[in-house]
Amino acid sequence: MRPENQSSVSHFLLRGLPIRPEQQGVFFALFLGMYLTTVLGNLLLILLIRLDGRLHTPMYFLLSHLAFSDICFSSVTIPKMLVNMQTQDQSIPYAGCVTQMYFFIIFTALDNYLLTSMAYDRYVAICHPLHYMTIMREGLCILLVSGSWLLSCANALCHTLFLAQLSFCDDSTIPHFFCDLGALLKLSCSDTSLNELLIFTLGLANITLPLIFILISYGRIGATILKIPSTKGFCKALSTCGSHLTVVSLYYGTIIWLYLFPSSNTSSDNNIIASVMYTVVTPMLNPFIYSLRNRDMKGALEKLINRVTVLFQ
């Protein structure tokens, strides 16, 4: 790598969303509303789990960490995108771009592992209900969360260190609304074969294997659900699994399409739309899908509203 090539790139230009200038105001308001919904919804979720003793269970412990991860996940990309839309300044410093990519990879992988842990929690709860509290003890829950953080940080660090070895060409325009690793590799003048191999290898470890584990867990759950004699219990279990699998399909489907098979994506606009789905839409929907439709969570919300009402009377 030639040092002068590396130092010549002091900043990148983010092309942003494929929208016309006259539509900037509408999309700014739309994405601002979606971001605020994501942050406030997930913060409310964390608050309810923290305050209500009935929600101090392994499932809600994992859910609170997923909510925190979703807040951070959205905050890595959306605020910068909103600032660019408002100021019309598309530049981002080289260090800022690498930092954004690092944290984006962390929270992408963290969501993967937390979703896998939640699938395992549901598997134990439905398939081994009598041993649930013995298996899903506090130590295991802490180990699952801390292990998820450790693996996610190691994954991001590997990609960042390999990216730091590359030099970049004069064209520094990133055809995306954030510093995506794949888009950065396309701007490099260096040989990126090792980086692409790393993406594929770590993609198998951080995306494909967790997805396979989730599918196996829900396959076992499905087999158990079919044996439930009660129609009410059958419908309740099926509804819970269906909601989770919908988000998993939306989240994992776009990630696998974008990062494991990048050569099949010829349109950058399609890439951006798919990225919006799992960076903006999915984190916003998670509080509704995982909690607000839940009877225990609704009860905790009603209790909080009653406390606030009494406080201000």
GIBELTA-V920641 format. One record per pair of residues at least 24 apart in sequence whose C-alpha atoms are under 10 Angstrom apart, sorted by the first residue. I is the first residue (numbers start at 1). J is the second residue. D is the distance in whole Angstrom. If there is no record, write none. Layout:
i,j,d
I,J,D
I,J,D
This chain:
i,j,d
1,165,7
1,166,7
1,167,6
1,168,10
1,189,10
1,190,7
1,191,10
2,165,10
2,166,9
2,167,7
2,190,10
3,165,10
3,166,10
3,167,8
4,167,9
5,166,9
5,167,5
5,168,6
5,169,7
5,170,9
5,188,10
5,189,9
6,94,10
6,164,9
6,165,9
6,166,7
6,167,5
6,168,6
6,169,9
6,188,10
7,94,9
7,167,9
7,168,9
8,167,9
8,168,8
8,169,9
8,170,8
9,93,9
9,94,7
9,167,8
9,168,7
9,169,8
9,170,7
9,171,9
9,172,7
10,91,10
10,92,9
10,93,6
10,94,5
10,95,8
10,172,9
11,91,6
11,92,5
11,93,4
11,94,5
11,95,8
11,96,8
11,97,8
11,172,7
11,173,9
12,90,8
12,91,6
12,92,5
12,93,6
12,94,6
12,95,10
12,96,9
12,97,7
12,171,9
12,172,5
12,173,6
12,174,7
12,179,9
12,184,9
13,89,9
13,90,5
13,91,4
13,92,6
13,93,9
13,94,10
13,97,10
13,171,9
13,172,6
13,173,5
13,174,6
13,175,8
13,176,9
13,177,9
13,178,10
13,179,9
14,80,10
14,81,9
14,84,9
14,89,9
14,90,5
14,91,6
14,92,7
14,97,10
14,172,9
14,173,6
14,174,5
14,175,6
14,176,6
14,177,6
14,178,7
14,179,8
15,81,10
15,84,10
15,89,10
15,90,7
15,91,9
15,173,7
15,174,6
15,175,5
15,176,6
15,177,6
15,178,9
16,81,7
16,82,10
16,84,8
16,85,8
16,88,10
16,90,8
16,174,8
16,175,7
16,176,5
16,177,4
16,178,7
16,269,10
16,272,9
17,81,9
17,85,9
17,175,9
17,176,7
17,177,6
17,178,10
17,269,8
17,272,7
17,273,8
17,276,9
18,175,9
18,176,9
18,177,9
18,268,9
18,269,6
18,270,10
18,272,8
18,273,9
19,269,10
21,85,9
21,88,10
24,82,10
24,85,7
24,86,8
24,88,10
25,85,8
25,86,8
27,82,9
27,85,9
28,81,9
28,82,6
28,83,9
28,84,10
28,85,7
28,86,7
29,82,9
31,78,8
31,79,9
31,81,9
31,82,8
31,276,10
31,280,8
31,281,10
32,78,8
32,79,8
32,81,10
32,82,7
34,74,10
34,78,10
34,280,7
34,281,8
34,283,9
34,284,7
34,285,10
35,71,9
35,74,7
35,75,8
35,78,7
35,79,8
35,82,10
35,280,7
35,281,9
35,283,9
35,284,7
36,71,10
36,74,10
36,284,9
37,283,9
37,284,6
37,285,9
37,287,10
38,67,9
38,70,8
38,71,7
38,74,8
38,75,10
38,280,8
38,281,9
38,282,9
38,283,6
38,284,4
38,285,8
38,286,8
38,287,8
39,67,9
39,68,9
39,70,8
39,71,5
39,72,9
39,74,8
39,75,8
39,283,9
39,284,8
39,287,10
40,71,9
40,284,9
40,287,10
41,67,9
41,71,9
41,283,9
41,284,7
41,285,9
41,286,9
41,287,6
41,288,8
41,291,10
41,292,9
42,66,9
42,67,5
42,68,7
42,69,9
42,70,7
42,71,7
42,283,8
42,284,8
42,285,10
42,286,8
42,287,6
42,288,9
42,291,10
43,67,7
43,68,8
43,70,10
43,71,8
43,287,9
44,287,9
44,301,9
45,286,10
45,287,7
45,288,9
45,290,10
45,291,7
45,292,8
45,297,8
45,300,10
45,301,9
46,287,10
47,300,10
47,301,10
47,304,9
48,291,10
48,297,7
48,298,10
48,299,10
48,300,6
48,301,7
48,303,9
48,304,8
49,291,10
49,296,10
49,297,8
49,300,8
49,301,10
51,300,8
51,303,10
51,304,8
52,296,10
52,297,9
52,299,9
52,300,6
52,301,9
52,303,9
52,304,9
53,300,9
54,296,8
54,297,9
54,299,10
54,300,8
55,296,7
55,297,8
55,300,8
57,133,9
57,136,9
57,137,9
57,138,9
57,141,10
58,118,9
58,121,7
58,122,10
58,132,10
58,133,9
58,136,6
58,137,8
58,138,7
58,140,9
58,141,7
58,142,10
59,117,9
59,118,7
59,119,10
59,120,10
59,121,6
59,122,8
59,125,9
59,136,9
59,141,9
60,118,9
60,290,10
60,291,9
60,297,10
61,118,10
61,138,9
61,141,8
61,142,9
61,145,9
62,114,7
62,115,9
62,117,7
62,118,6
62,121,9
62,141,7
62,142,9
62,144,9
62,145,7
63,114,8
63,115,9
63,117,10
63,118,8
63,286,10
63,287,9
63,290,8
63,291,9
64,287,10
65,110,9
65,111,9
65,114,8
65,145,8
66,107,10
66,110,8
66,111,7
66,112,10
66,113,9
66,114,6
66,115,8
66,118,9
66,145,10
66,283,9
66,286,9
66,287,10
67,111,9
67,283,8
67,284,10
67,286,8
67,287,7
67,290,10
68,107,10
68,111,10
69,106,9
69,107,6
69,108,9
69,109,10
69,110,7
69,111,7
69,114,9
69,283,9
70,107,8
70,108,9
70,110,9
70,111,8
70,279,9
70,280,9
70,282,9
70,283,5
70,284,8
70,286,8
70,287,10
71,107,10
71,283,7
71,284,9
72,103,9
72,104,9
72,106,10
72,107,7
72,283,10
73,103,8
73,104,6
73,105,9
73,106,9
73,107,5
73,108,7
73,110,9
73,111,9
73,278,10
73,279,7
73,280,9
73,283,8
74,104,9
74,107,9
74,278,9
74,279,6
74,280,6
74,281,9
74,282,10
74,283,7
74,284,9
75,100,10
75,103,10
75,104,9
75,279,9
75,280,10
76,100,6
76,101,9
76,102,10
76,103,7
76,104,6
76,105,10
76,107,9
76,178,9
76,279,9
77,101,9
77,103,10
77,104,8
77,177,8
77,178,6
77,179,8
77,279,8
77,280,9
78,177,9
78,178,8
78,276,10
78,279,8
78,280,8
80,177,9
80,178,8
81,176,10
81,177,6
81,178,7
82,177,10
84,177,9
85,177,10
90,173,9
90,174,10
90,177,9
91,172,10
91,173,9
91,174,10
92,178,9
92,179,9
94,172,10
94,179,10
96,179,9
97,178,8
97,179,6
97,180,9
97,181,10
97,184,9
98,160,7
98,163,8
98,164,9
98,179,7
98,180,9
98,181,9
98,184,9
99,160,9
99,179,9
100,178,8
100,179,6
100,180,9
101,156,8
101,159,9
101,160,8
101,178,8
101,179,6
101,180,6
101,181,7
101,184,9
102,153,9
102,155,9
102,156,5
102,157,7
102,158,9
102,159,8
102,160,6
102,161,10
102,179,9
102,180,10
102,181,9
103,152,9
103,153,8
103,156,7
103,157,10
104,156,8
104,178,9
104,179,9
104,180,8
104,181,9
104,279,9
105,152,7
105,153,8
105,155,8
105,156,5
105,157,9
105,159,9
105,160,9
105,180,9
105,181,9
106,148,10
106,149,8
106,150,9
106,151,9
106,152,5
106,153,6
106,154,8
106,155,7
106,156,5
106,157,9
107,148,10
107,149,9
107,152,7
107,153,9
107,156,9
108,152,8
108,156,10
108,206,9
108,207,9
108,251,10
108,255,9
108,278,9
108,279,9
109,148,8
109,149,9
109,151,8
109,152,5
109,153,9
109,155,8
109,156,8
109,203,9
109,205,10
109,206,6
109,207,7
109,210,10
110,145,9
110,147,10
110,148,6
110,149,6
110,150,9
110,151,8
110,152,6
110,153,9
110,155,10
110,206,9
111,148,9
111,149,10
111,152,9
111,207,10
111,251,9
111,283,10
112,148,9
112,152,9
112,206,7
112,207,7
112,208,10
112,209,10
112,210,7
112,211,8
112,214,10
112,248,9
112,251,9
112,252,8
113,144,8
113,145,8
113,147,9
113,148,6
113,149,9
113,151,9
113,152,8
113,206,8
113,207,9
113,209,10
113,210,7
113,211,9
113,214,10
114,144,8
114,145,7
114,147,10
114,148,7
114,149,9
114,210,9
115,210,8
115,211,9
115,214,8
115,244,9
115,247,10
115,248,8
116,144,10
116,148,10
116,209,10
116,210,6
116,211,7
116,212,9
116,213,7
116,214,6
116,215,9
116,217,9
116,248,10
117,141,9
117,144,7
117,145,8
117,148,9
117,210,9
117,213,9
117,214,9
118,144,10
118,214,9
118,217,10
118,244,9
119,210,10
119,211,10
119,213,8
119,214,6
119,215,9
119,216,9
119,217,6
119,218,7
119,221,9
119,241,9
119,244,8
119,245,9
120,213,8
120,214,7
120,216,10
120,217,6
120,218,9
120,221,10
121,217,9
122,217,8
122,218,8
122,221,8
122,237,10
122,240,9
122,241,9
123,214,9
123,216,9
123,217,6
123,218,7
123,219,9
123,220,7
123,221,6
123,222,10
123,224,9
124,217,9
124,220,10
124,221,9
125,221,9
126,220,9
126,221,7
126,222,10
126,224,7
126,225,8
126,237,8
127,217,10
127,220,8
127,221,6
127,222,10
127,223,9
127,224,6
127,225,9
128,224,10
151,205,10
151,206,8
152,206,8
155,198,10
155,199,10
155,202,7
155,203,9
155,205,9
155,206,8
156,202,10
158,195,10
158,198,8
158,199,10
158,202,9
159,195,7
159,196,10
159,198,7
159,199,8
159,202,9
160,195,10
161,195,10
162,192,9
162,194,8
162,195,6
162,198,9
163,188,9
163,192,9
163,194,10
163,195,7
165,190,9
165,192,10
165,195,10
166,190,6
166,191,8
166,192,8
166,195,9
167,191,9
175,268,7
175,269,8
175,271,9
175,272,9
176,268,7
176,269,8
176,271,8
176,272,6
176,273,10
176,275,9
177,272,7
177,275,9
177,276,9
178,272,9
178,275,10
180,275,10
181,259,9
182,258,9
182,259,8
182,262,8
183,268,9
196,259,10
196,260,10
196,262,10
199,259,7
199,260,7
200,259,8
200,260,6
200,261,9
200,262,10
201,260,9
202,260,10
203,255,10
203,256,8
203,259,7
203,260,7
204,256,10
204,260,8
207,252,8
207,255,8
207,256,7
207,259,10
207,260,9
208,252,9
208,256,8
208,260,9
210,252,10
211,248,8
211,249,9
211,252,7
211,253,10
214,245,9
214,248,9
215,245,9
215,248,10
218,242,10
218,244,10
218,245,8
240,289,9
240,290,8
240,293,10
240,294,9
243,286,10
243,288,10
243,289,6
243,290,8
243,293,10
244,286,9
244,289,8
244,290,7
246,289,9
247,278,9
247,282,7
247,283,9
247,285,8
247,286,8
247,289,8
247,290,10
248,282,9
250,274,10
250,277,8
250,278,7
250,281,10
250,282,8
251,275,10
251,277,8
251,278,5
251,279,9
251,281,10
251,282,7
251,283,9
252,278,8
253,278,9
254,278,7
